[in-house]
Amino acid sequence: MPQRTGRGDLFTPSCPTRLLLDRIGTKWTSMVVKLLAEAGAGEVRFAELQRRMPGVSQKMLSSTLRSLTTDGLVARRVEPTVPPKVHYRLTELGHSLEVHLAGLREWAETHIGEIVRAGAVTREEPPDAEVPSSR
């Protein structure tokens, strides 16, 4: 059966969809997209994003924003001041991603109690791994 033009196939090893899912499937991406979506058509400065994302390093935030900008999900604007002021906003494509990430965040927030009770979030190993007994 022929594949539709312009659409990826997650199960094809060389498909770039896998790389894209790796990038948009991170907690930092979800947080950045949410914060920028809250600004609507407005912009948010780098320092404000970092302040509102406890635990993110400057390097990780820079890397996340660079990927989102490269992928066309975020627009970047630099004011030529000393030091430069860097502003970010979601593109139309980024806003379309936010709709889906919001659903995933809602699902996670709704079901976190069940997941924690299952023990999957509190352990480093997969849920089906053997847990050493405490003696």
C-alpha positions, 0 to 999 in steps of 0.5 A: 500500500503506497504511503501518503506524501509528506507523512512519516511512518514511525515504524520505518527505522530511517523515518525522521518522525522518530527523531522529531518524537524524541525532541518533542517528547521531553518534559522540557519541550512540554514546559516551554511550549506550555509557557509560550502558549500562555503568552498567546501571540506575545513573546517571552524572554529566555530569563523568564522561561528559565525562572518559570521552569525550576530545575532546567539548566541554562544549557538544557533550556538553550538546547530545547529552544534551539531544537524547537526553533530549528523545527519551526515550532518557535520563533526567536528574536534578538534585540541588539542590546548589551547584553542582547535580549532574546525573545521567543514565541510559538509559531502557528505550527507550535500552537498546533503542537500545544493542543496535543501536548496539553492533552498529554499533560492533562492525561499525566496529571489525571493518572499520576496517582495510579502510576505512582501506586503502580510504582513506575514513577518512583523506581529507576527500573522498568515496572516489570523488572525484579525489585530486590527484597529488603532484608 
